[in-house]
Amino acid sequence: MVFLQNITYIHPNKDLLFHDINLTLNKHSKIALIGNNGIGKSTLLKIIAGELSPSAGLIKMETSIYHVPQIFGQYNHLTIAQALRIEDKLKALNEILAGNLTDANFTLLNDDWSIEERCKEALSYWKLGHLDLSQKMETLSGGQKTKVFLAGISIHQSELILLDEPSNHMDKIGRQQLYDFINSVSKTLIVVSHDRKLLNLLDTVYELSKRGITAYGGNYDFYTEQKLIESNALNQDVKNKEKALRKAKEIERETIERQQKLDARGKKKQEKAGLPTILMNTLKNNAEKSTSKLKGVHTEKIGTISQELSDLRKEVPDVNKMKFGFDNSTVHKGKILFNANDINFAYGNRLLWQQNLNFQITSGERIVLKGYNGSGKTTLIKIILGELNPKRGTVYRAENKSVYIDQDYSLIDNQLAIYEQAQQFNTSLLQEHEIKIRLNRFLFTKEDWDKSCAALSGGEKMRLMLSCLTISNHAPDIIILDEPTNNLDIQNLEILTAAINEYNGTLLVVSHDEYFLKQINIERIIDL
């Protein structure tokens, strides 16, 4: 059904992303595609979908394909119909029904007379029946945008479905609906996700890495068991190679010491024998050459073992935890930073919340902001930040330094390179090497510093944003994270958790990831 042979992709800037990827996918398979951020999962999906061309390799498809993309706000300028690529077909249908029976309209419709009914049924299934297809995507919440594309599965009726982080931005009810859909659908699925509950619903895990693509014949729990076995074996290989290196160095030292003793003993005998000076020099040179040759053999052996050890260590997952590393917030614990008294907001004449809101945020708290998609979480964040004012009620905002990392990473300028972006946050005039140390801490090595921010994956942008916070060097009083786990792989989820747990200021998080919320020690819920 799907056949990829020796697929290679090179970025326009000549950077190699992956090479010689081989994948065969049978009908009705449900597979998870996982791997570290930036390894090329989304790019591989786009290649399969035909949205990108590989630099080399062969692709064979025997089916129609529908791609549910990862949402970053890139469709905001489109209507729902345009985003779903059905605007022309719907327009042709309406033209025909209005009596405009042109060949162009019939060609566009292509006998798809049920398109309008399928749209209504699909949107209704995903609880979006109230939306108008002419409505702009920018008016929707992140979860609603994802559901629009999920509705496209039934609208387009393709057999191969590519899902890129489909549970991102979803509330609890939306996620459960997605899980039920995954379980019930008989289509072929390739799913990129970090959602561990979703990954366990799939039959096979494929891991994309710098070594290629590896299949694990089971769900995510099975994959983690196998990875633990591999990790233990790899760690044992590292220990064995370290032991072999120590032994090789010890043998080298002992052999050279023994040779030097033999040479010294031979020299004494030669002196006692009263050999001519020229002959003594010849024997001395021969001894030195012999010692040098012997040392060269051991050096070569040690070099080989050292290289093997270095290669093994590169395979060991990065377990270093990222740290913010800045001073604690200067605001003392318990100070009132924000107070809402009977507030509400309105779009037009319709109030956003059924009941007025009353709550306080004090320094040092860890709060989760919960609510269904479209319940006004982003609006409330903007009120807290002072970007919006309520239509009803009053608010108090203490003077504070706040940082808002939104779902689209809008603090990052895609026109800049990674190092240039870091410089934008260098308010404390750090030296160049200090900035690069902080970038390294968040896994941006010297090979990355000149890379464009536009080329970064969602997870890489999140890491860069966290790194920029450390470069600013002054702890914000409030950090607001809007669905921070959406675009992170499992490894970076653990890293983010460790970084957040080091921060002592006020934390306000929008997230539906219950596992993550438990790990960062959320104390209180504001439920909309």
Backbone torsions as a table, in degrees:
resi	resn	phi	psi	omega
1	MET	NA	-49.1	175.9
2	VAL	-128.4	128.2	-176.3
3	PHE	-137.3	115.0	176.5
4	LEU	-114.4	128.0	-179.2
5	GLN	-128.3	121.0	175.2
6	ASN	51.8	45.8	-179.0
7	ILE	-76.0	128.0	177.9
8	THR	-126.3	141.1	176.0
9	TYR	-133.4	127.8	177.0
10	ILE	-117.5	127.6	178.5
11	HIS	-60.1	156.3	175.6
12	PRO	-54.9	-26.3	178.3
13	ASN	-84.1	10.2	175.7
14	LYS	81.8	2.4	176.6
15	ASP	-75.6	132.3	177.1
16	LEU	-79.4	123.9	179.1
17	LEU	-90.3	-52.5	174.0
18	PHE	-153.9	163.5	-179.1
19	HIS	-147.2	152.2	175.9
20	ASP	53.3	47.3	176.8
21	ILE	-83.8	127.2	178.7
22	ASN	-121.7	130.2	-177.3
23	LEU	-151.5	128.6	173.2
24	THR	-121.0	128.3	-175.6
25	LEU	-127.2	122.9	-178.9
26	ASN	-88.8	162.8	-179.1
27	LYS	-60.4	139.8	178.4
28	HIS	70.9	8.2	175.4
29	SER	-69.6	149.4	174.6
30	LYS	-128.5	105.6	-174.0
31	ILE	-121.1	150.7	173.6
32	ALA	-101.6	135.0	174.4
33	LEU	-111.9	111.8	-176.6
34	ILE	-123.0	167.4	-179.5
35	GLY	159.0	163.9	-177.6
36	ASN	-63.4	154.2	177.4
37	ASN	-56.4	137.1	176.8
38	GLY	85.5	-1.3	-178.2
39	ILE	-76.8	-19.9	174.6
40	GLY	117.7	19.8	-177.8
41	LYS	-63.1	-50.5	-179.3
42	SER	-64.5	-37.1	178.1
43	THR	-63.8	-41.8	178.8
44	LEU	-63.0	-39.8	176.6
45	LEU	-61.9	-42.5	-180.0
46	LYS	-65.1	-34.2	176.8
47	ILE	-66.7	-43.8	177.8
48	ILE	-63.5	-37.9	-179.4
49	ALA	-74.4	-11.0	-178.7
50	GLY	84.1	9.9	179.9
51	GLU	-83.2	-19.8	174.7
52	LEU	-131.9	151.4	176.2
53	SER	-102.0	135.6	177.4
54	PRO	-69.1	155.2	176.5
55	SER	-73.3	-26.7	177.4
56	ALA	-160.0	161.0	177.1
57	GLY	111.4	175.1	-174.8
58	LEU	-123.4	135.4	176.8
59	ILE	-124.6	129.4	174.0
60	LYS	-122.7	127.1	179.2
61	MET	-124.3	134.1	178.0
62	GLU	-119.6	29.9	-176.1
63	THR	-158.0	167.1	174.3
64	SER	-84.5	150.7	-172.2
65	ILE	-125.7	140.6	172.4
66	TYR	-130.3	133.0	-173.3
67	HIS	-115.0	119.1	171.9
68	VAL	-94.6	105.2	-172.3
69	PRO	-78.4	165.3	171.2
70	GLN	-75.5	136.2	-172.6
71	ILE	-96.0	122.5	175.1
72	PHE	-125.7	10.6	-175.4
73	GLY	91.7	6.7	-177.0
74	GLN	-72.9	-9.3	179.9
75	TYR	-106.7	8.8	-173.5
76	ASN	-58.5	-30.8	-175.8
77	HIS	-80.5	-6.5	-177.0
78	LEU	-98.7	157.6	168.3
79	THR	-79.9	167.6	177.9
80	ILE	-59.2	-43.8	-179.8
81	ALA	-62.7	-38.8	179.0
82	GLN	-68.8	-42.1	179.9
83	ALA	-61.9	-35.5	179.9
84	LEU	-86.0	-0.6	178.9
85	ARG	58.5	42.4	178.3
86	ILE	-125.7	3.9	-175.6
87	GLU	-60.2	-47.0	-177.4
88	ASP	-64.2	-39.2	-179.0
89	LYS	-68.0	-42.6	177.9
90	LEU	-65.2	-39.5	178.6
91	LYS	-63.9	-41.5	178.7
92	ALA	-63.2	-41.7	178.9
93	LEU	-61.1	-46.6	-179.7
94	ASN	-64.7	-36.3	177.1
95	GLU	-63.9	-43.9	-179.9
96	ILE	-64.6	-43.9	-179.9
97	LEU	-65.1	-25.3	178.7
98	ALA	-85.9	-0.8	176.1
99	GLY	101.1	2.5	179.8
100	ASN	-88.8	81.2	-169.4
101	LEU	-91.0	64.0	-179.2
102	THR	-91.6	157.2	177.1
103	ASP	-61.4	-36.4	-179.8
104	ALA	-61.6	-42.3	179.5
105	ASN	-66.2	-42.1	179.1
106	PHE	-66.6	-35.1	177.4
107	THR	-66.0	-43.4	179.3
108	LEU	-64.0	-41.3	-178.1
109	LEU	-70.9	-37.4	176.9
110	ASN	55.1	42.8	177.8
111	ASP	62.0	19.1	179.6
112	ASP	-90.4	71.4	-174.3
113	TRP	-73.4	-16.0	-176.9
114	SER	-97.5	8.8	-175.5
115	ILE	-55.7	-43.1	-177.1
116	GLU	-66.4	-42.4	179.9
117	GLU	-65.6	-40.6	179.4
118	ARG	-63.7	-38.5	177.7
119	CYS	-59.6	-47.1	-179.4
120	LYS	-63.2	-44.8	-178.8
121	GLU	-65.1	-42.6	-177.5
122	ALA	-66.9	-45.1	178.8
123	LEU	-64.6	-37.1	178.4
124	SER	-65.0	-41.7	179.6
125	TYR	-57.4	-40.2	-178.4
126	TRP	-92.3	20.6	176.2
127	LYS	61.4	36.6	179.5
128	LEU	-121.4	22.2	-175.9
129	GLY	-61.7	-20.3	-178.6
130	HIS	-81.2	-8.6	-176.4
131	LEU	-82.3	148.8	175.1
132	ASP	-101.1	136.0	-177.6
133	LEU	-63.5	-18.1	177.9
134	SER	-88.3	-1.9	-179.3
135	GLN	-71.0	141.2	179.4
136	LYS	-72.7	142.7	179.3
137	MET	-62.3	-29.1	-177.5
138	GLU	-65.3	-16.4	179.0
139	THR	-83.5	-5.1	-175.4
140	LEU	-100.1	155.5	173.1
141	SER	-75.3	168.5	179.3
142	GLY	-58.2	-43.5	179.5
143	GLY	-65.0	-38.3	178.6
144	GLN	-65.8	-38.0	177.9
145	LYS	-61.1	-45.7	178.8
146	THR	-61.5	-42.1	-179.7
147	LYS	-64.8	-32.6	176.2
148	VAL	-58.5	-46.8	-179.5
149	PHE	-70.6	-32.8	175.2
150	LEU	-64.8	-36.4	176.4
151	ALA	-62.0	-29.6	179.4
152	GLY	-62.5	-20.5	178.0
153	ILE	-59.9	-48.7	179.5
154	SER	-73.2	-31.5	-178.9
155	ILE	-68.1	-44.9	-176.2
156	HIS	-86.6	-21.1	175.0
157	GLN	56.8	38.2	176.2
158	SER	-79.3	158.2	-177.8
159	GLU	-92.8	-29.0	177.4
160	LEU	-107.1	121.5	-177.0
161	ILE	-113.8	125.4	176.3
162	LEU	-106.9	120.0	-176.4
163	LEU	-116.8	118.6	-179.4
164	ASP	-108.3	104.5	-178.5
165	GLU	51.8	57.5	-173.6
166	PRO	-70.1	-21.1	-179.4
167	SER	-89.1	-2.7	175.9
168	ASN	-57.5	140.4	175.5
169	HIS	69.8	-1.1	-176.5
170	MET	-81.2	139.8	172.2
171	ASP	-80.4	179.6	-174.4
172	LYS	-60.1	-43.3	-179.6
173	ILE	-67.0	-42.2	179.2
174	GLY	-62.5	-40.2	178.9
175	ARG	-64.2	-43.3	-179.6
176	GLN	-63.7	-38.1	177.7
177	GLN	-63.7	-39.5	177.4
178	LEU	-64.1	-44.8	179.3
179	TYR	-59.6	-43.5	179.2
180	ASP	-62.2	-40.0	179.8
181	PHE	-64.3	-45.6	179.8
182	ILE	-58.6	-42.1	-179.1
183	ASN	-66.4	-36.6	-171.4
184	SER	-91.0	-26.2	-173.2
185	VAL	-71.9	142.2	-179.2
186	SER	-101.4	5.4	-178.7
187	LYS	-77.7	167.8	176.4
188	THR	-82.8	131.5	-174.1
189	LEU	-124.4	137.4	163.9
190	ILE	-121.4	118.7	-172.7
191	VAL	-120.0	122.9	169.6
192	VAL	-98.1	122.5	-177.6
193	SER	-162.5	157.3	170.0
194	HIS	-112.1	1.5	-178.6
195	ASP	-73.6	106.3	-172.7
196	ARG	-64.9	-31.7	177.3
197	LYS	-67.9	-41.9	177.7
198	LEU	-65.5	-43.6	-177.9
199	LEU	-61.0	-29.2	180.0
200	ASN	-76.5	-6.9	177.6
201	LEU	-88.4	-6.7	-173.3
202	LEU	-101.2	154.1	-170.5
203	ASP	-77.3	-38.0	-171.9
204	THR	-139.5	142.7	176.2
205	VAL	-107.8	128.0	172.1
206	TYR	-110.9	124.3	179.8
207	GLU	-102.8	121.8	176.5
208	LEU	-94.2	125.6	179.8
209	SER	-143.0	-179.1	179.6
210	LYS	-65.2	-19.4	178.9
211	ARG	-84.1	-9.7	-177.3
212	GLY	126.2	-146.5	-178.9
213	ILE	-123.6	132.3	-176.1
214	THR	-123.7	132.2	-179.0
215	ALA	-95.7	137.9	173.7
216	TYR	-122.2	118.4	-170.3
217	GLY	-77.0	61.6	178.8
218	GLY	-178.0	-176.2	-179.4
219	ASN	-80.1	-168.5	-172.7
220	TYR	-67.1	-37.6	177.7
221	ASP	-60.5	-41.7	177.5
222	PHE	-63.5	-42.1	178.8
223	TYR	-59.1	-46.0	-178.2
224	THR	-64.4	-35.2	176.3
225	GLU	-63.5	-44.7	179.6
226	GLN	-66.1	-38.8	179.5
227	LYS	-65.7	-34.8	177.4
228	LEU	-65.1	-41.5	177.3
229	ILE	-62.3	-45.1	179.3
230	GLU	-62.5	-42.6	-178.2
231	SER	-63.9	-43.0	178.4
232	ASN	-62.5	-42.0	179.0
233	ALA	-65.1	-41.1	179.7
234	LEU	-64.4	-44.2	178.3
235	ASN	-62.0	-37.3	177.9
236	GLN	-67.3	-39.1	176.9
237	ASP	-62.1	-40.8	178.2
238	VAL	-62.0	-45.4	179.6
239	LYS	-62.1	-42.7	179.6
240	ASN	-64.0	-40.9	-179.4
241	LYS	-69.0	-37.2	176.0
242	GLU	-62.8	-39.9	178.2
243	LYS	-64.9	-42.9	179.3
244	ALA	-63.4	-37.1	179.5
245	LEU	-66.8	-44.1	177.6
246	ARG	-60.6	-42.0	-179.2
247	LYS	-64.7	-42.1	-179.9
248	ALA	-63.4	-40.6	178.9
249	LYS	-67.1	-36.9	179.2
250	GLU	-66.3	-42.9	178.7
251	ILE	-64.2	-40.6	178.4
252	GLU	-59.5	-47.3	-178.6
253	ARG	-62.7	-45.6	-178.3
254	GLU	-65.0	-41.1	-178.6
255	THR	-65.4	-44.6	-179.5
256	ILE	-66.2	-40.4	177.7
257	GLU	-62.0	-42.5	179.0
258	ARG	-63.2	-42.9	179.1
259	GLN	-63.9	-41.3	179.6
260	GLN	-63.9	-37.3	177.4
261	LYS	-65.1	-42.4	178.6
262	LEU	-64.0	-40.7	179.3
263	ASP	-63.9	-42.2	-179.5
264	ALA	-65.2	-40.6	179.2
265	ARG	-65.2	-40.6	179.1
266	GLY	-65.3	-37.2	-179.6
267	LYS	-65.0	-39.5	179.5
268	LYS	-64.4	-41.4	179.5
269	LYS	-63.8	-39.6	-179.6
270	GLN	-66.0	-38.1	-179.9
271	GLU	-67.3	-39.0	179.3
272	LYS	-66.7	-34.5	-178.2
273	ALA	-75.0	-13.1	177.4
274	GLY	69.1	38.0	-179.8
275	LEU	-67.0	151.2	178.7
276	PRO	-60.4	152.9	-177.1
277	THR	-59.4	-41.9	-177.5
278	ILE	-63.5	-37.7	178.4
279	LEU	-71.2	-38.5	176.9
280	MET	-58.9	-42.8	-179.9
281	ASN	-66.2	-38.2	178.9
282	THR	-63.9	-45.9	179.0
283	LEU	-63.8	-36.4	178.8
284	LYS	-64.9	-44.2	179.0
285	ASN	-63.2	-41.5	178.8
286	ASN	-62.2	-40.1	179.3
287	ALA	-65.1	-43.4	179.4
288	GLU	-64.0	-40.0	177.6
289	LYS	-63.5	-41.0	179.7
290	SER	-63.4	-43.4	178.7
291	THR	-64.8	-42.4	179.9
292	SER	-63.5	-42.8	179.2
293	LYS	-63.2	-42.6	179.1
294	LEU	-62.3	-42.7	178.8
295	LYS	-64.8	-37.3	179.1
296	GLY	-63.1	-39.4	178.4
297	VAL	-61.6	-46.4	179.9
298	HIS	-67.4	-39.0	179.0
299	THR	-61.2	-41.9	179.2
300	GLU	-63.3	-43.7	179.4
301	LYS	-63.9	-44.1	179.5
302	ILE	-64.3	-40.1	178.8
303	GLY	-61.6	-41.0	178.6
304	THR	-63.3	-45.9	180.0
305	ILE	-65.4	-40.0	179.2
306	SER	-61.5	-41.4	179.2
307	GLN	-65.8	-41.8	178.1
308	GLU	-61.9	-40.6	179.0
309	LEU	-66.1	-42.2	178.1
310	SER	-60.6	-42.7	179.2
311	ASP	-63.5	-40.3	178.9
312	LEU	-65.3	-42.2	-178.5
313	ARG	-63.8	-31.4	177.4
314	LYS	-64.9	-25.9	-179.4
315	GLU	-80.8	-17.2	-179.3
316	VAL	-73.0	127.9	-179.3
317	PRO	-56.9	145.1	179.0
318	ASP	-70.6	112.4	-177.5
319	VAL	-102.2	0.8	179.2
320	ASN	-68.1	132.6	-179.9
321	LYS	-88.7	135.8	176.8
322	MET	-75.5	140.8	179.9
323	LYS	-126.8	142.5	175.8
324	PHE	-65.1	-45.9	173.8
325	GLY	70.2	19.1	176.4
326	PHE	-109.1	167.4	-179.5
327	ASP	-62.8	154.8	178.6
328	ASN	-66.3	157.0	178.2
329	SER	-54.9	139.5	-177.9
330	THR	-79.5	-12.6	179.4
331	VAL	-77.7	128.6	-177.9
332	HIS	-70.3	152.1	-177.8
333	LYS	-63.2	140.9	176.5
334	GLY	93.1	-7.4	179.3
335	LYS	-71.5	137.3	178.7
336	ILE	-73.9	116.4	179.1
337	LEU	-95.5	-31.3	-178.2
338	PHE	-151.3	138.9	177.1
339	ASN	-137.2	127.4	178.4
340	ALA	-110.9	127.2	-178.3
341	ASN	-122.3	103.4	178.0
342	ASP	53.7	47.0	-176.6
343	ILE	-91.9	153.5	172.7
344	ASN	-153.5	162.7	180.0
345	PHE	-131.3	155.4	-178.1
346	ALA	-138.1	136.5	168.1
347	TYR	-104.9	109.2	-170.7
348	GLY	74.8	-131.1	179.3
349	ASN	-100.7	0.2	-175.5
350	ARG	-97.2	122.9	177.4
351	LEU	-68.2	142.6	-175.7
352	LEU	-75.2	-40.3	-176.9
353	TRP	-113.4	139.5	-178.1
354	GLN	-63.5	-35.2	177.7
355	GLN	-121.8	144.7	176.2
356	ASN	-62.6	149.8	-175.8
357	LEU	-97.8	137.8	174.5
358	ASN	-133.5	117.4	177.7
359	PHE	-164.8	166.2	179.8
360	GLN	-129.0	149.3	170.0
361	ILE	-123.3	122.8	178.3
362	THR	-112.4	155.6	-174.9
363	SER	-63.0	141.5	178.1
364	GLY	88.9	-5.4	-179.1
365	GLU	-76.7	156.8	172.5
366	ARG	-122.2	111.0	-170.1
367	ILE	-124.1	139.9	170.6
368	VAL	-107.8	134.9	176.9
369	LEU	-101.8	114.4	-175.5
370	LYS	-114.9	158.7	177.8
371	GLY	162.4	155.1	179.1
372	TYR	-67.7	160.3	176.3
373	ASN	-55.8	130.5	-178.9
374	GLY	86.6	6.4	-177.3
375	SER	-82.9	-6.2	175.3
376	GLY	102.2	22.1	-179.1
377	LYS	-63.7	-46.3	-179.5
378	THR	-64.7	-38.6	177.7
379	THR	-61.2	-44.0	179.7
380	LEU	-64.0	-39.3	177.1
381	ILE	-59.7	-42.6	179.8
382	LYS	-66.0	-31.6	175.3
383	ILE	-68.7	-42.7	179.4
384	ILE	-62.2	-38.7	-179.2
385	LEU	-77.5	-12.7	-179.2
386	GLY	87.9	9.4	178.5
387	GLU	-80.8	-22.4	175.1
388	LEU	-131.6	155.3	172.5
389	ASN	-116.3	144.6	-179.5
390	PRO	-66.2	153.8	175.8
391	LYS	-80.9	-26.0	176.7
392	ARG	-130.1	154.2	175.1
393	GLY	79.3	-176.3	-177.6
394	THR	-130.5	154.1	176.7
395	VAL	-130.5	152.9	172.1
396	TYR	-121.4	129.4	176.8
397	ARG	-123.5	118.8	174.1
398	ALA	-75.0	152.1	177.0
399	GLU	-64.8	125.0	-178.4
400	ASN	-157.1	165.7	175.2
401	LYS	-102.6	119.1	-177.8
402	SER	-119.1	146.3	174.1
403	VAL	-126.6	125.7	-179.4
404	TYR	-114.1	114.3	176.0
405	ILE	-102.1	102.8	-175.1
406	ASP	-87.6	178.0	-175.1
407	GLN	-67.4	-23.0	-177.2
408	ASP	-100.6	4.1	178.8
409	TYR	52.4	47.1	-173.2
410	SER	-69.3	-12.2	175.3
411	LEU	-73.4	-14.6	-179.6
412	ILE	-93.9	131.7	179.9
413	ASP	-95.2	111.7	-177.3
414	ASN	-66.0	-12.4	179.2
415	GLN	-80.8	-12.6	-175.3
416	LEU	-99.4	158.1	168.8
417	ALA	-81.3	165.6	-175.9
418	ILE	-57.9	-46.9	-179.2
419	TYR	-65.6	-39.9	178.5
420	GLU	-62.3	-38.9	177.6
421	GLN	-63.3	-42.1	178.7
422	ALA	-61.1	-38.8	179.6
423	GLN	-62.1	-29.0	179.8
424	GLN	-62.7	-24.2	-178.9
425	PHE	-100.8	5.8	-174.9
426	ASN	-83.7	62.7	-177.6
427	THR	-73.6	-20.0	-178.8
428	SER	-98.1	13.2	173.8
429	LEU	56.7	49.9	174.7
430	LEU	-67.3	150.5	174.4
431	GLN	-70.5	159.5	-177.0
432	GLU	-55.5	-44.3	-177.4
433	HIS	-65.9	-30.5	178.8
434	GLU	-70.0	-38.1	176.3
435	ILE	-62.8	-43.3	-177.6
436	LYS	-68.5	-31.7	174.6
437	ILE	-62.2	-43.4	-179.8
438	ARG	-68.9	-35.8	174.7
439	LEU	-64.7	-41.9	177.4
440	ASN	-60.5	-37.3	-179.1
441	ARG	-60.1	-29.8	179.0
442	PHE	-105.4	30.5	169.8
443	LEU	68.9	24.2	172.1
444	PHE	-103.9	100.1	-176.9
445	THR	-85.3	178.6	-176.7
446	LYS	-61.2	-24.4	176.9
447	GLU	-69.0	-18.9	-176.6
448	ASP	-96.6	-19.3	-166.4
449	TRP	-60.6	-30.9	-179.5
450	ASP	-95.6	2.3	-178.9
451	LYS	-73.0	141.9	-179.8
452	SER	-70.1	140.3	176.5
453	CYS	-61.7	-27.9	-179.7
454	ALA	-63.8	-24.3	-177.2
455	ALA	-86.6	-2.4	-175.6
456	LEU	-81.2	145.6	172.8
457	SER	-74.7	171.3	179.0
458	GLY	-58.9	-44.0	-179.9
459	GLY	-65.3	-37.5	178.0
460	GLU	-66.7	-36.7	177.6
461	LYS	-65.4	-37.9	176.8
462	MET	-62.7	-44.9	179.4
463	ARG	-63.5	-39.8	178.9
464	LEU	-65.0	-38.3	179.6
465	MET	-63.8	-43.1	177.3
466	LEU	-64.0	-40.0	178.5
467	SER	-62.9	-41.4	179.2
468	CYS	-61.6	-33.8	177.1
469	LEU	-62.6	-39.2	179.7
470	THR	-70.1	-30.9	-179.5
471	ILE	-70.8	-33.8	177.1
472	SER	-65.5	-23.5	167.4
473	ASN	72.2	-12.4	178.5
474	HIS	-110.9	123.3	-177.1
475	ALA	-65.1	127.2	173.4
476	PRO	-68.4	151.7	177.4
477	ASP	-72.5	-32.8	178.9
478	ILE	-132.6	130.2	168.3
479	ILE	-112.5	125.5	177.8
480	ILE	-111.9	121.7	-178.6
481	LEU	-114.9	120.8	-179.0
482	ASP	-102.1	105.3	-177.9
483	GLU	50.4	60.0	-173.3
484	PRO	-68.1	-22.2	-176.3
485	THR	-89.6	-2.5	-171.4
486	ASN	-57.6	-37.4	-170.8
487	ASN	-119.0	23.4	-178.9
488	LEU	-106.8	141.5	172.6
489	ASP	-76.3	175.9	-175.0
490	ILE	-61.3	-42.4	-179.7
491	GLN	-60.5	-46.3	-177.5
492	ASN	-73.7	-23.0	171.7
493	LEU	-60.1	-43.5	179.9
494	GLU	-66.4	-38.7	179.7
495	ILE	-66.0	-45.7	178.3
496	LEU	-59.8	-43.3	-179.8
497	THR	-59.0	-44.7	-179.9
498	ALA	-64.0	-40.4	-179.6
499	ALA	-65.0	-44.3	-179.3
500	ILE	-63.9	-39.9	-177.3
501	ASN	-69.5	-14.8	175.7
502	GLU	-84.0	-20.6	-177.5
503	TYR	-77.9	133.5	-175.6
504	ASN	-106.6	-1.4	179.8
505	GLY	-80.5	-162.8	-178.0
506	THR	-85.0	134.0	-177.0
507	LEU	-122.5	126.0	174.5
508	LEU	-122.5	120.5	-172.8
509	VAL	-123.7	134.5	166.8
510	VAL	-103.1	117.3	-179.6
511	SER	-161.9	146.5	174.1
512	HIS	-108.4	7.7	-178.9
513	ASP	-89.2	95.4	-174.7
514	GLU	-62.1	-35.9	179.8
515	TYR	-62.6	-44.9	179.4
516	PHE	-63.7	-44.5	-178.5
517	LEU	-60.9	-36.8	177.9
518	LYS	-66.8	-39.6	-177.2
519	GLN	-67.6	-30.9	-177.5
520	ILE	-95.7	11.6	170.5
521	ASN	61.3	49.5	175.9
522	ILE	-62.6	135.1	-175.2
523	GLU	-103.4	-27.6	-170.8
524	ARG	-147.2	151.5	180.0
525	ILE	-116.9	132.1	165.4
526	ILE	-106.7	111.3	-173.0
527	ASP	-106.7	121.4	-179.9
528	LEU	-93.7	NA	NA
